Amino acid sequence: MNNPICVKCGRVADVVDHIKPHKGDKRLFWSQSNWQSMCSPCHNAKTAKEDMGSW
C-alpha cells in the first residue's frame, strides 16, 4: 500500500478500497487509479452506505 493513512479519517489504513464499486468488473477491480487507502471502520461504513442503494 503506497499510502498507509486512511483517506477519510487519517488513522492507519488496513484496507484497499475501490473508489468506484467494481461490481465484478475485473478491469475496474485491478485499476490502481480506482484504489484508495482506508481503515476498516471507514471502509465498512462506506460499503454499507453504498450497499443500501442496492436493496
C-alpha positions in Angstrom: 0.0 0.0 0.0 1.6 3.3 -1.1 -0.4 5.4 1.4 -0.7 3.9 4.9 -3.2 6.6 6.0 -7.0 6.4 5.7 -8.2 9.0 3.3 -11.3 9.6 5.4 -10.2 9.9 9.0 -6.3 9.8 9.0 -5.9 6.6 11.0 -3.7 3.8 9.9 -5.1 2.2 6.8 -5.5 -1.6 6.6 -7.9 -1.9 3.6 -7.5 -1.1 -0.1 -10.9 0.4 -1.1 -12.3 0.7 -4.6 -13.4 4.3 -5.1 -16.0 3.3 -7.6 -17.5 -0.1 -6.7 -16.3 -2.7 -9.3 -19.4 -5.0 -9.1 -17.4 -7.8 -10.7 -15.7 -5.8 -13.4 -12.2 -7.1 -13.3 -10.8 -4.1 -15.2 -12.2 -1.7 -12.6 -11.2 -4.1 -9.8 -7.5 -4.1 -10.8 -7.3 -0.4 -11.9 -4.9 1.2 -9.4 -6.4 4.6 -10.1 -9.6 3.2 -8.5 -7.9 2.3 -5.2 -7.6 4.3 -2.0 -6.4 3.5 1.5 -8.9 3.2 4.3 -9.1 1.9 7.8 -11.6 -1.0 8.3 -14.3 1.1 10.2 -14.4 3.8 7.4 -14.3 1.1 4.7 -17.2 -0.8 6.3 -19.3 2.4 6.7 -18.7 3.4 3.1 -19.5 -0.1 1.8 -22.7 -0.3 3.9 -23.8 3.1 2.6 -23.2 2.0 -1.0 -24.9 -1.3 -0.5 -28.1 0.4 0.9 -28.9 1.6 -2.6 -28.8 -1.9 -4.0 -31.6 -3.3 -1.8 
